[in-house]
Amino acid sequence: MGVEIERKFLVCNDSWRESADEGTAYEQGYLSSNRDCSIRIRIEGDQARLNIKSATLGIIRQEFEYPIPVDEARELLERFCPDTVSKTRYLIPHAGKTWELDVFDKANAGLVVAEIELEHEDEQPELPDWAGKEVSGDPRYYNTELSRHPFTRW
């Protein structure tokens, strides 16, 4: 069983751009989302994945992920996911870790969130100067919620 330990932060300035990669376009939607788990289809660049993640609050969640053909992922998104989340993800090295920074667009335009995956729950990563308020425990920032209640409508 896969486990994800992740913290999320709002991004408070643009200095992250100095060390970011070129970014990868993401489009994702949810086949199902309830109090137990979410089932997501994601196209990231030229790859696609099916993801099943427990719906617990906090920084630790069970996660399973499987590659699927991109054409099938597109069809699933078109047929079953009317409310998708669109973003560009940038990878940023900092203090021996790789941060994932998401710049959202479309219905979530204006939202920029950075995530860091941890080895254990008590790990205290060195925060970059662009990492602002922590929102790890705020469900509004989960992509499942952003698909249903976009940032531009808050």
N, C-alpha and C positions, 0 to 999 in steps of 0.2 A: 504494500500500500504506500503510495506517495504522500508525503506531508509537505505542506508549504508553510514556512514561517516568514512572514513579510510585514514590514512596516511601511506606511504611506505618509507622505508629507506634501503639503501644498508648496508650490515653488514661488519664491518671493522676489526673484530678479532674474535677469537674462544671462548672468555670468556663466551659466552651465554651457552655453553655446561654444565657449572657448575650447572645451575638451570633448564635445559630443561627436559621435560618428555621424554619418550622412542621414541616418533615420530610415525607418521602414514603415510603410503604410499598413495599417491594420483595419480590417472591417470585421465586426463580430456581431452575432445575434444569439438569442437564447431560445432553444427549443422548449425548455422547461425551467421554471424557477419557482421554488416553493420553500417552505421553512426548513426542509431537510437538505436540499442540494440544488445546484444549477447545472444545466446541461448546455454547453456553449459550442457553437461553430465559429471558428476563427480562421480568417485568411490573413496571413502575414507575409507580405511580399509575394513570392512564388510558391509558398507552402500553405497547407491547411491542416487544421487539427480539430478533433472532437475532444472536448474537455468536460470532465465531471468533477465538481468541487462541492465539498460540504458547505452548508450555508450558516456555519457558526460565526458569531461575532468575535472580533479579536484578531490576533496576529497568527494563530495556528489553525490550519484547515487541511483536511484530507483532500488530495487532488490526484486524478487519473487523467492521462492525456495520450491520445492516439492519433497518428498521422492518417489523413484521408485525402483522396484526390481533390485537387482544387476545383475542377468542374462540378463535382458532386457538392462540395462546400458552397459554391455559388448558387447552385440549384436549391439547396436546403435553405440558404439565407433568403432567396427570392420567394420561395413557396411558404415558408413557415415562420419567418422572422421579420415582421413589418417594422419593428423598432430596433434598428441596428445602432451600434456605437462605432464611430469612425475616429481614428486618431493616427498620429505619427509617433512612433516610439524611437527614442534615441537612447543609445547605450553610452554611459559616462563612467570612466574609471575614476575612483577616488579612494585613497587610503587603503589600497589592496582589495577593494570590492568593486563590483560593477553595478551601478545604479541604472534603473530603467525609468526614463522620464517620458511621460505621455503628454503630447500636445493634442488636445481634443479639437474636433471641428464639427461642422454641421450643427445639430441640436445641442451639442455640448461645447460650442465654440467659446473660447475665453478661459476654459479650465486647463490648468497645467498641474499635473501630479507626478511626484517621483516616488518610486518604490525601491526598497532594498530587501533582498532575501537574506535571511540569517541562518546560521548553523544551529542556534538554539535560542529559546525564548528570552533568556536573560542577556543575550549579547547586546552590547552597546556600541554600535558602529560610530565612527567619526563622521559627524554631519558636515556636509559642504556648506559654504556660506549662502547658497541659493535655496537650501532646505528651510522652509518656514514652518508653520504650524503643523503638528502631527494630527492626522485624521484617520489613523489606523482603525479606531473603534467606531467611526461614524459611518453607518451604512449608506448614507447619501452618496458617498464616494465610491461604492462598489459598482463595478460596471453593470451588474444586473440592474441596480437601481437607476443608473444613468440612462439605461435603455428605456425604462418606464417613466422616469421623472427627470428629463434632461436639465442640465445646469442652466440653460438659457430661460427656463421657466420657473426658477426658484424665486 
